[in-house]
Each structure stands twice: as C-alpha cells, then as structure tokens.
Amino acid sequence: MNFQTSHENELLLSTVRAFMEENFFPHEEMVDSTGEVPEELGREIEAKSREIGLYACNLPEEVGGGGLSLSAQHLIEREYGKTTHALHSWAARPTEILLACEGDQRERYLLPCVTGEKRELFALTEPEAGSDAMGMRSTGRRDGDDWILNGSKHFISGPCMPDFAIVFAATGEDDTPRGPRKRVTAFLVDVGLPGFDCREGTKSVSYRGYKTFQLSFEDVRLGPEQILGEEGRGFEVANQWLGMGRIWVGASCCGKAERILDMASEWAATRRQFGQPIGRFQATGFRLADGAMTLRAADLMVADAVARHERGTMSDADAAMVKVFCSEMLGRIADDAVQIHGGMGLMEELPIQRLWRDSRLERIWDGTSEIQRHIITRSILRLYGA
Ligand SMILES: Cc1cc2nc3c(=O)[nH]c(=O)nc-3n(C[C@H](O)[C@H](O)[C@H](O)COP(=O)(O)OP(=O)(O)OC[C@H]3O[C@@H](n4cnc5c(N)ncnc54)[C@H](O)[C@@H]3O)c2cc1C
C-alpha cells in the first residue's frame, strides 16, 4: 500500500529496504533451517543498524534515540514485518517502558539499551499465567527496604541472552469494590544476580532462531532502586509506555501479508493447470481479491490507530481491534497462499511454509485474538452499563 508520506519518510523507507535486502533476506533460509542466528551475524546487524541510525530509532532524541515520529515507525514496523523477528530484532528497538527509568536507572538501564551496550527482556508471562496475567504467581516480598523476588516466567523472547529483565511480580493485594486485587510491580533484574536463573527455553516453530527464555527467581534480593515506576503500579507503567505495541504487531502483519500475497499472486499467474494460469479459476482468483481487500482495510486500520494515538484519542479497544483484525487477516492470507501453491506450498524449497508458520504466532502473542475480543466487547457493553 502507498501511504501518502513525507519526503523524509520516503528516504527512510528506502534506507530500511536497502538494509533489509543486504542484511535480512539473504539469511532467512539459513536461520530457519538451523534455528539459529549466528552471534557474529547478529552483532553485525546490530552494528550496521547503529551506523545508519535505526538502532533505538523508536526512542526520543533526548535519550540518544532516533526520535522518529509514529508515522515513520509505522513504515519501519510494516517493512520489518516482511522478514523474521529472529533477524530484525537484532537491529533493536528497545522497549519504550524503559523511558520510565529514573535517576541512576537511566545510566544503568535506559542509556546502555539505547547505545546497544545492554539488552533487555520484557517478562510478564508465566507457565500458569498467560492470558490471565493477574493470575501471576511471581511475588516480591518486602524485607526491610529490599524486595525478595520468587517465581518464574516463560516464553520471554529476544534475539540473544539479555543483560537484565523487566519482571512483573505481585507485591501485595488491594481491597477493591470488586474484591481483592493484586498489586503488581515491575522490577529491573540483572542477569547474574544470585538466585536468578535465565536460560533458553523451548523453541517456537514461528520465527525460528528468535529465542524464548525461561526465567526463575529464588529469593532474589533487590534494592528499592530496582523498581521501575512505582511499587504496585507495574501495569500502569506498562500501559503508559507500551500503547503502540499492538499497533506495531498490526503493521508488521500488513507487511508480511503483502509479501505473501505478492508470492501467491505471482504463483497464480504463472502456474498453469488445465491449459491456463490457476489464477483464472475463480476459486483461486477470489482468494487473491479477498486478500487484497482485507490487506487494504488492515493497513487503513493501522494508519487510523497511528493518527488516533497522535491526537491522544486511541483507546485500548482501538488497539485490540487493530491487533485482532490484522493478525487474522494475515492468517487467512498465509493459509490461502499455501492453498494456491498446492503441494509446493508445504515444501521447504519455497518460503511460503515458513511465512505461514511465522504468521501463526501473531494471533497469540501480545494478547490472543480471544483476549482482544474481550477488550472490544467490554468497551461496547460499558456504554450500556453492563
Ligand atoms: C514466541 C513467543 C514469544 C513470546 N514473547 C513474550 C515476551 O517477550 N514476554 C512475555 O511476557 N510473554 C511473551 N509471550 C507470551 C505470550 O504473550 C502468551 O503466549 C500469550 O499471551 C498467551 O498466553 P498462553 O500462551 O499462556 O495461553 P493461554 O492463556 O493458556 O491461552 C490458551 C487459549 O485459551 C484462550 N483463552 C484464555 N483465556 C480466555 C478467556 N478468558 N476467554 C476466551 N479464551 C481464553 C486463549 O485465547 C488461547 O486460545 C511469547 C509467546 C510466544 C509463543
């Protein structure tokens, strides 16, 4: 889709495309088949990304980041969506929640992530608490001025072993009119601290080579300066800084869908059966038409959400709509593309099966489709007092 965009954004887009042509696309097959990004390659991507100003481009200039506008970030996220997280996550965009760092935390965590000296993980999900984040069992117990962290996290993802994790844990309970509610606190936890074990976890078939980590905490002692934001306000900190996360998932789904649709269209135009291109059979051609329509709608939803966020009017339901619509749009296009390719769609020789596998994750992480629908439903019923 051609967004009406500024000259600056056009230049940015051509830089990003050239960067991807050189550093991501040539390595996709190797990374998928070996399930690894060689450390040397990852570090090379990291260094080049810094050189051309893409590293930490999402963070403001005051902290040394690229200070890109949301519309510029939209273009990047959409473009990066065409390749695998295993590769583009090396060209890092550190999590914006680090902007909540205060005092010494800025030198210890935020600034080293901007320069690439440190890498972080965002650790919310637990084996027994996925969609139901409030069901978390990780706890922080007060001990004098310190906190003692216990519990575990899984599926915590990143390109490589991190230097620290932003860990969410329950630090007490509040009485509310709807019953007791956990107080959740975000802690900055350094890898290497006594009692903190961080190791590679199970491997996902989506984005092979993008690692998941398993974290466990056994009486990990943390000083009060390790709290990010305020005690008991972990979700508020996350919500304040991570509002665009689901929109960027949507943008990335659009990029991937475009790539897949291009491949399916070319195949439908060139593969012949019964003496004609298979795209001329309505059953095949209409899949392309439906894909093109839903992709356009998805792109417009992302652009609309970006505009809403810039105006300060984007709601949780807006973000949920983008996440669920774009990821499901991608799922249908990826599945149709396999169908259009017939048996070849499942063969390792072609990238279709990989893109189909990669697409599947988008309906699950950052809140499943079902959870997004709950958010949307709640926003509708609330208007009627239900
Ligand atoms: C590759 C990968 C990387 C990830 N990276 C991170 C990361 O960096 N940090 C992090 O914190 N997490 C991460 N996650 C975790 C991810 O966000 C969770 O997997 C996701 O939120 C779903 O949780 P779950 O897997 O426990 O599924 P569950 O919560 O067990 O859900 C299973 C099914 O039940 C459905 N379900 C659950 N509750 C309801 C309900 N109330 N109504 C209807 N249906 C419901 C779900 O929609 C889903 O279909 C990652 C996951 C993967 C696979």
The ligand as a Tripos MOL2 file, in Angstrom:
@<TRIPOS>MOLECULE
LIG
   53    58     1     0     0
SMALL
NO_CHARGES

@<TRIPOS>ATOM
      1 C1          7.3140  -16.9800   20.6160 C.3       1 LIG1
      2 C2          6.6690  -16.2970   21.7860 C.ar      1 LIG1
      3 C3          7.2600  -15.1650   22.3080 C.ar      1 LIG1
      4 C4          6.6890  -14.5200   23.4200 C.ar      1 LIG1
      5 N1          7.3220  -13.4490   23.9750 N.ar      1 LIG1
      6 C5          6.8840  -12.9550   25.1750 C.ar      1 LIG1
      7 C6          7.6370  -11.9620   25.8880 C.ar      1 LIG1
      8 O1          8.6880  -11.4940   25.4260 O.2       1 LIG1
      9 N2          7.1690  -11.5510   27.1080 N.ar      1 LIG1
     10 C7          6.0360  -12.0560   27.6660 C.ar      1 LIG1
     11 O2          5.6800  -11.6540   28.7670 O.2       1 LIG1
     12 N3          5.2950  -13.0000   27.0070 N.ar      1 LIG1
     13 C8          5.7010  -13.4670   25.7870 C.ar      1 LIG1
     14 N4          4.9820  -14.4400   25.1370 N.ar      1 LIG1
     15 C9          3.7840  -14.9690   25.7630 C.3       1 LIG1
     16 C10         2.5000  -14.6390   25.0500 C.3       1 LIG1
     17 O3          2.1440  -13.2920   25.2340 O.3       1 LIG1
     18 C11         1.4330  -15.6250   25.5640 C.3       1 LIG1
     19 O4          1.7450  -16.8870   24.9620 O.3       1 LIG1
     20 C12         0.0150  -15.2310   25.2670 C.3       1 LIG1
     21 O5         -0.3550  -14.0860   25.9980 O.3       1 LIG1
     22 C13        -0.9800  -16.3530   25.5690 C.3       1 LIG1
     23 O6         -0.7680  -16.9440   26.8150 O.3       1 LIG1
     24 P1         -0.6460  -18.5450   26.9180 P.3       1 LIG1
     25 O7          0.3070  -18.9980   25.8890 O.co2     1 LIG1
     26 O8         -0.3510  -18.8770   28.3160 O.co2     1 LIG1
     27 O9         -2.0580  -19.0970   26.5010 O.3       1 LIG1
     28 P2         -3.3400  -19.3070   27.4800 P.3       1 LIG1
     29 O10        -3.5770  -18.0620   28.2470 O.co2     1 LIG1
     30 O11        -3.1870  -20.5780   28.1990 O.co2     1 LIG1
     31 O12        -4.5000  -19.4430   26.3980 O.3       1 LIG1
     32 C14        -4.7540  -20.6560   25.7040 C.3       1 LIG1
     33 C15        -6.0250  -20.4430   24.8900 C.3       1 LIG1
     34 O13        -7.1160  -20.1450   25.7620 O.3       1 LIG1
     35 C16        -7.7320  -18.9500   25.3610 C.3       1 LIG1
     36 N5         -8.2410  -18.1980   26.4960 N.ar      1 LIG1
     37 C17        -7.6220  -17.9430   27.6740 C.ar      1 LIG1
     38 N6         -8.3900  -17.1920   28.4620 N.ar      1 LIG1
     39 C18        -9.5290  -16.9500   27.7650 C.ar      1 LIG1
     40 C19       -10.7350  -16.2240   28.0130 C.ar      1 LIG1
     41 N7        -10.9250  -15.5530   29.1640 N.pl3     1 LIG1
     42 N8        -11.7020  -16.1910   27.0660 N.ar      1 LIG1
     43 C20       -11.5180  -16.8580   25.8930 C.ar      1 LIG1
     44 N9        -10.4110  -17.5620   25.5810 N.ar      1 LIG1
     45 C21        -9.4360  -17.5930   26.5000 C.ar      1 LIG1
     46 C22        -6.6300  -18.1510   24.6660 C.3       1 LIG1
     47 O14        -7.1670  -17.1470   23.8310 O.3       1 LIG1
     48 C23        -5.9250  -19.2580   23.9140 C.3       1 LIG1
     49 O15        -6.6180  -19.5420   22.7320 O.3       1 LIG1
     50 C24         5.5030  -15.0410   23.9870 C.ar      1 LIG1
     51 C25         4.8990  -16.1770   23.4290 C.ar      1 LIG1
     52 C26         5.4640  -16.8120   22.3590 C.ar      1 LIG1
     53 C27         4.7850  -18.0380   21.8090 C.3       1 LIG1
@<TRIPOS>BOND
     1     1     2 1
     2     2     3 ar
     3     2    52 ar
     4     3     4 ar
     5     4     5 ar
     6     4    50 ar
     7     5     6 ar
     8     6     7 ar
     9     6    13 1
    10     7     8 2
    11     7     9 ar
    12     9    10 ar
    13    10    11 2
    14    10    12 ar
    15    12    13 ar
    16    13    14 ar
    17    14    15 1
    18    14    50 ar
    19    15    16 1
    20    16    17 1
    21    16    18 1
    22    18    19 1
    23    18    20 1
    24    20    21 1
    25    20    22 1
    26    22    23 1
    27    23    24 1
    28    24    25 2
    29    24    26 1
    30    24    27 1
    31    27    28 1
    32    28    29 2
    33    28    30 1
    34    28    31 1
    35    31    32 1
    36    32    33 1
    37    33    34 1
    38    33    48 1
    39    34    35 1
    40    35    36 1
    41    35    46 1
    42    36    37 ar
    43    36    45 ar
    44    37    38 ar
    45    38    39 ar
    46    39    40 ar
    47    39    45 ar
    48    40    41 1
    49    40    42 ar
    50    42    43 ar
    51    43    44 ar
    52    44    45 ar
    53    46    47 1
    54    46    48 1
    55    48    49 1
    56    50    51 ar
    57    51    52 ar
    58    52    53 1
@<TRIPOS>SUBSTRUCTURE
     1 LIG1         1 GROUP 0 **** ****
